Amino acid sequence: MNLTEKQEEIIQEFEVFDDWMEKYEYIIDLGKDLPKIDDANKTEDRLIEGCQSRVWLDSHFNNGKMHFTADSDAIITKGIIGLLIRVLDGEEPKDIATADLFFISKIGLQEHLSPTRANGLLGMVKRLKLEAIKHISAA
Amino acid sequence: MSNLEQKPFNVREIREEFPALRQQVYGKNLIYFDNGATSQKPKLVLDAINLFYSKENANIHRGVHYLSQRATTDYEAARQRIQRYLSARKSEEIIFTKGTTDSINLVAFSYGSTLSAGDEILISAMEHHSNIVPWQMLCERQGCILKVAPINQRGELIMDEFDKLLSKKTKLVAITHISNTLGTVNPIKEIIQKAHAVGSKVLIDGAQSIQHMRINVKELDCDFYVFSSHKVFGPTGIGVLYGKEEILDRMPPYQGGGDMIARVTFERTTYNELPFKFEAGTPHIAGGICLGKAFEFLESVDMEAAERHERELAKYAEDMLDTFEGLQIIGEAKNKTSVVSFSLKGIHPFDIGTLLDKQGIAVRTGHHCTQPLMDFYGIPGTVRASFAFYNTKQEIDTFVEAVERSLSMLK
């Protein structure tokens, strides 16, 4: 599945929800299921400080593909991270750097990626893309 | 200037005056519990904003034409209304600023410039960043020393410690009347008397008190009292610095520009009198006039009954929230106003706030611009419900149910 197909799959999954609370119930579950980053690895260089919640991001480059692990102290933020990783993990740096993450607004979560939300997610997407760009220029 | 008659306190009637309260968000009736951040506006203010820009819009203090004179008269009448409401001696003591932060910065720069190295500024551990950072910047510029009076676990100022920090070196005590995060009401009358006894001036941050109680600056005898319009049912972008005339007179201007001058030549400029000395440039004219309207509205409210109602709401909410396992009320001062801040073990305030939002309830989450206070309690932030006199017990019932539902999802 490519980046676009993965996003369309998520949009479809969200279509079954009737109201906001169901949607968030699902996001919270995703957050609970996402693998944690060990406290020892929650270092300053991995931290993306938001005004409200904090995000830690770890990335690896392997066989031409990017891999990400991320964590947050807020479970809803973590659930949204889970969705972002599902879309971007295992993709090539050039695709990540240019990715249009249209699914976020399609499922009604654009507020979480707005600069005013200050939950670290916008910073995380920027960091993800910057990491990808590094590997394009290194290639 | 018309006067509304003061009516017996009736929540339902008061709610009628606030159109923003009658709307749905995400298909739910809006419950607005973020009054500590900003208040909603009564019709009197909304209509005045519309009227100003529809019929009166003109620059003030210099026009010869009809509209300019009318706008000037209304703007100055607003100043006088605020003076009367605060029981200030003269309208010259009411300086229009951009808000609380701007008022504090004005004092920090202007009054601050008269201080010397080694002079001390005394604040408390519960201050908003806007009553911390301007003083830190002043200390950097002038070599002054910032002292911080500690608080106890309940969120009350420890007066013995305050007394110890207060000395002849203290040139200014800058303290909040009511903590935006904890709701603690500080004993400012006692603080002002003690500060004056050592020759210190006192600035009261009234951002969280002006909307909850009747303020009398003459009786308090504070040297400065500052607040923002938008927290007291007026428009954003304007606020007030009250200062005693004899102190303001001795203070140098803060910003230079139009309106604040008497005569300008390239060699030398002389400054205008109070209050204009501190009001450089075209002010927020509509804001000033409509802040006057907000006070006209407040004059129609029985503020003593309103305060009792607000405190009842807070008590009611706290008693219900207290039954939740792992929930801790942050700020349990004996004298506190209508702020209920809480944290939940193992749950991030952001998650609760997001879920409450989706249930139509507006609260504030985070550190509330009081990071040192969060460090004191060892928490990343709180969920804060802050009530105004237009809130109701029914709204609190819905809020508590929503908290319960959110917790069941997050656990």
Interface residues (C-beta under 8 A of the other chain):
Chain A: D19 W20 M21 Y24 E25 I28 C51 Q52 S53 D73 A74 I75 I76 T77 N119
Chain B: Y26 G27 I347 H348 P349 F350 D351 T354 L355 K358 Q359 T365 G366 H367 P380 G381 R405 M409 L410
